[in-house]
Amino acid sequence: KNRYPVPPMNQLLTVFNGSTIFSKIDLCGAYNLLRIKEGDEHLTAFRAKYGSYGYLVMPFGLTNSKASLQNVVNDIFSEFLYVFVVVYLDDIMVFSSSEEEHVKHVASVLQRLRDNNLFSKASKCLFHASSVEYLGYVVSSDGLKMDSSKEALSQFQVLKEPFTTAPILSHFNPSLGTIVETNASDYALGTLLSQVNDSGKHPIAFDNCKLLPAELNYEIHDKELLGIVWALKR
């Protein structure tokens, strides 16, 4: 296994102090730009409808893909690394303290890409910016801050809401319809019963149980159905 180290993100993000202008370059199909060593194509073999095939270039997902790519880009930019360039796999960041310097730095990086037949995706590149998103952070002359537009961050806020806001548990009203929500895992069932009144949707009961030994052998769709039957019996 190729154990070439991929640099930790916190190490990369410590080199921007004093920089005021940034450019970000995204390599296009980065892994696929690396040729599999001739004679080793059979190690990537996979079967398809009409026979067995092997990759000629590095595919995504191989155990050595990340380490191999990082090794290549570090070698290409070795004399620039941590001087005015940092590279995390296919994400290249160029940073400078002045516009004049930055023009030269970007030109050097682009020339090095051309010399090594590497290509970038224009739609994902950003040049000569005072603020740029990199590895989940917004980098500027003021420092680092989290990128608030990240979907994962916004989804975390949605997930956090139920845990930080106590739900109002309502009494069961036989004149209202009841919403049954269930879930089944490999070894347990869970259910939530809710009703909608004038103030909105409110839970009226929570419950869960462990599956019996025989029920553990059920297919997942049978476990889901069992969850519904079990919830209705509560």
Secondary structure per residue as TSV (DSSP state, phi and psi in degrees):
chain	resnum	aa	ss	phi	psi
A	1	K	-	360.0	139.0
A	2	N	-	-78.4	114.2
A	3	R	-	-102.6	23.8
A	4	Y	-	-60.1	128.2
A	5	P	-	-75.0	133.6
A	6	V	-	-84.8	127.5
A	7	P	-	-63.2	137.5
A	8	P	-	-65.9	142.7
A	9	M	H	-60.6	-39.0
A	10	N	H	-64.1	-26.8
A	11	Q	H	-71.4	-40.9
A	12	L	H	-66.0	-34.7
A	13	L	T	-82.4	2.1
A	14	T	T	-96.2	-0.3
A	15	V	S	-98.6	-0.6
A	16	F	-	-88.7	0.6
A	17	N	T	-58.9	126.9
A	18	G	T	90.9	-7.8
A	19	S	-	-85.4	144.3
A	20	T	-	-124.4	-11.0
A	21	I	E	-140.0	140.0
A	22	F	E	-137.9	151.0
A	23	S	E	-135.4	141.6
A	24	K	E	-121.3	131.0
A	25	I	E	-124.1	128.9
A	26	D	E	-110.3	121.3
A	27	L	B	-70.9	138.8
A	28	C	T	-89.1	121.2
A	29	G	T	54.1	47.6
A	30	A	G	-53.4	-49.4
A	31	Y	G	-61.1	-37.6
A	32	N	G	-72.5	-4.5
A	33	L	G	-85.6	-6.5
A	34	L	S	-100.1	126.8
A	35	R	B	-80.5	131.1
A	36	I	-	-64.4	138.3
A	37	K	-	-54.9	129.8
A	38	E	T	-58.2	128.5
A	39	G	T	100.7	-14.8
A	40	D	-	-103.7	7.0
A	41	E	G	-59.0	-31.9
A	42	H	G	-65.7	-20.2
A	43	L	G	-71.5	-14.8
A	44	T	G	-105.8	14.5
A	45	A	-	-63.3	145.2
A	46	F	E	-143.6	155.2
A	47	R	E	-98.7	139.2
A	48	A	E	-130.2	-176.0
A	49	K	T	-59.2	-37.8
A	50	Y	T	-106.8	17.9
A	51	G	E	137.8	-168.0
A	52	S	E	-99.7	143.0
A	53	Y	E	-134.5	154.7
A	54	G	-	-132.0	148.7
A	55	Y	-	-76.5	143.7
A	56	L	S	-93.5	-24.0
A	57	V	B	-121.1	164.1
A	58	M	-	-66.3	120.1
A	59	P	-	-85.2	164.8
A	60	F	T	-72.5	144.6
A	61	G	T	99.4	-12.7
A	62	L	-	-70.2	152.1
A	63	T	T	-59.7	-29.5
A	64	N	T	-100.4	2.8
A	65	S	H	-60.0	-50.7
A	66	K	H	-63.7	-46.7
A	67	A	H	-63.9	-39.9
A	68	S	H	-65.0	-43.8
A	69	L	H	-64.7	-44.4
A	70	Q	H	-62.5	-38.0
A	71	N	H	-60.8	-44.5
A	72	V	H	-65.6	-50.3
A	73	V	H	-67.5	-34.4
A	74	N	H	-65.5	-37.2
A	75	D	H	-67.7	-40.8
A	76	I	H	-64.4	-41.5
A	77	F	T	-105.1	22.3
A	78	S	T	-52.7	-42.5
A	79	E	T	-78.8	-12.0
A	80	F	T	-99.7	-19.7
A	81	L	B	-58.0	130.8
A	82	Y	T	64.4	6.1
A	83	V	T	-95.9	-55.3
A	84	F	T	-144.3	12.2
A	85	V	E	-139.9	139.8
A	86	V	E	-129.3	146.3
A	87	V	E	-133.5	126.0
A	88	Y	E	-119.3	101.0
A	89	L	T	56.3	-108.1
A	90	D	T	-101.7	7.8
A	91	D	E	-104.6	114.9
A	92	I	E	-109.3	129.4
A	93	M	E	-118.6	127.4
A	94	V	E	-109.2	130.0
A	95	F	E	-134.1	142.5
A	96	S	E	-147.2	164.3
A	97	S	S	-97.3	-8.1
A	98	S	S	-149.2	159.0
A	99	E	H	-63.3	-42.0
A	100	E	H	-61.6	-45.1
A	101	E	H	-62.3	-40.9
A	102	H	H	-65.4	-38.3
A	103	V	H	-57.1	-45.0
A	104	K	H	-67.6	-41.0
A	105	H	H	-64.1	-46.2
A	106	V	H	-63.9	-41.6
A	107	A	H	-61.2	-39.5
A	108	S	H	-65.4	-41.0
A	109	V	H	-67.3	-45.6
A	110	L	H	-64.3	-37.8
A	111	Q	H	-65.4	-38.6
A	112	R	H	-66.3	-36.7
A	113	L	H	-64.1	-44.7
A	114	R	H	-62.4	-42.4
A	115	D	H	-62.0	-26.9
A	116	N	T	-107.8	15.1
A	117	N	T	55.4	40.2
A	118	L	-	-104.2	145.8
A	119	F	-	-124.3	150.6
A	120	S	B	-116.3	159.5
A	121	K	-	-99.5	111.1
A	122	A	G	-58.0	-36.8
A	123	S	G	-67.1	-17.7
A	124	K	G	-107.7	7.6
A	125	C	-	-100.9	152.6
A	126	L	E	-141.4	129.0
A	127	F	E	-120.1	143.0
A	128	H	E	52.7	56.1
A	129	A	E	-112.1	149.5
A	130	S	S	-84.9	-13.5
A	131	S	E	-148.6	135.1
A	132	V	E	-147.9	145.8
A	133	E	E	-84.6	130.5
A	134	Y	E	-147.7	121.0
A	135	L	T	54.6	39.6
A	136	G	T	85.9	0.8
A	137	Y	E	-118.6	155.9
A	138	V	E	-98.8	117.5
A	139	V	E	-102.0	129.6
A	140	S	E	-149.1	-179.4
A	141	S	T	-66.7	-18.2
A	142	D	T	-82.0	-12.3
A	143	G	E	124.9	-148.2
A	144	L	E	-116.2	144.9
A	145	K	E	-148.4	157.0
A	146	M	E	-65.8	145.7
A	147	D	-	-80.8	105.7
A	148	S	T	-69.4	-14.0
A	149	S	T	-83.7	-5.1
A	150	K	-	-61.6	130.9
A	151	E	H	-62.1	-39.9
A	152	A	H	-62.0	-37.2
A	153	L	H	-67.6	-44.3
A	154	S	H	-65.8	-37.3
A	155	Q	H	-67.5	-32.7
A	156	F	H	-64.3	-38.5
A	157	Q	H	-63.6	-38.8
A	158	V	H	-64.1	-42.2
A	159	L	H	-66.7	-37.0
A	160	K	H	-69.2	-30.1
A	161	E	H	-54.3	-50.1
A	162	P	H	-63.7	-27.1
A	163	F	H	-81.7	-22.4
A	164	T	H	-105.6	-5.9
A	165	T	S	-120.1	117.4
A	166	A	-	-70.3	125.3
A	167	P	-	-72.0	149.5
A	168	I	-	-88.1	113.4
A	169	L	-	-84.5	114.9
A	170	S	-	-91.8	160.0
A	171	H	-	-78.5	148.8
A	172	F	-	-67.2	132.0
A	173	N	-	-117.4	108.9
A	174	P	T	-64.3	-14.4
A	175	S	T	-85.9	-7.8
A	176	L	S	-104.6	154.3
A	177	G	-	-70.2	153.0
A	178	T	-	-115.3	130.9
A	179	I	E	-96.9	124.6
A	180	V	E	-108.0	120.1
A	181	E	E	-121.3	127.4
A	182	T	E	-130.0	162.5
A	183	N	E	-149.4	148.2
A	184	A	E	-132.0	134.1
A	185	S	-	-110.3	-168.5
A	186	D	S	-64.4	-26.8
A	187	Y	S	-137.0	6.8
A	188	A	E	-152.9	161.4
A	189	L	E	-122.0	149.3
A	190	G	E	-139.8	150.1
A	191	T	E	-144.3	151.5
A	192	L	E	-133.8	124.1
A	193	L	E	-105.7	131.5
A	194	S	E	-135.6	159.5
A	195	Q	E	-137.5	152.4
A	196	V	E	-107.5	120.2
A	197	N	E	-118.1	-163.2
A	198	D	T	-64.1	-25.2
A	199	S	T	-96.1	5.0
A	200	G	E	116.0	-165.9
A	201	K	E	-85.9	129.5
A	202	H	E	-134.3	142.6
A	203	P	E	-71.8	146.9
A	204	I	E	-118.0	-16.6
A	205	A	E	-164.4	143.3
A	206	F	E	-120.9	149.2
A	207	D	E	-162.6	160.3
A	208	N	E	-156.6	161.3
A	209	C	E	-157.1	157.2
A	210	K	E	-87.1	145.1
A	211	L	-	-73.5	148.1
A	212	L	-	-72.1	159.1
A	213	P	T	-51.8	-42.8
A	214	A	T	-67.2	-35.4
A	215	E	G	-70.9	-22.5
A	216	L	G	-62.4	-22.8
A	217	N	G	-86.1	-5.2
A	218	Y	S	-65.6	149.3
A	219	E	-	-66.6	159.3
A	220	I	H	-62.4	-35.8
A	221	H	H	-68.2	-31.4
A	222	D	H	-71.2	-35.2
A	223	K	H	-65.4	-39.0
A	224	E	H	-63.5	-43.2
A	225	L	H	-65.0	-41.3
A	226	L	H	-59.6	-37.6
A	227	G	H	-61.8	-39.9
A	228	I	H	-66.4	-47.5
A	229	V	H	-59.9	-45.5
A	230	W	H	-62.0	-41.5
A	231	A	H	-64.4	-41.1
A	232	L	H	-67.2	-26.5
A	233	K	H	-79.2	-14.7
A	234	R	-	-69.7	360.0
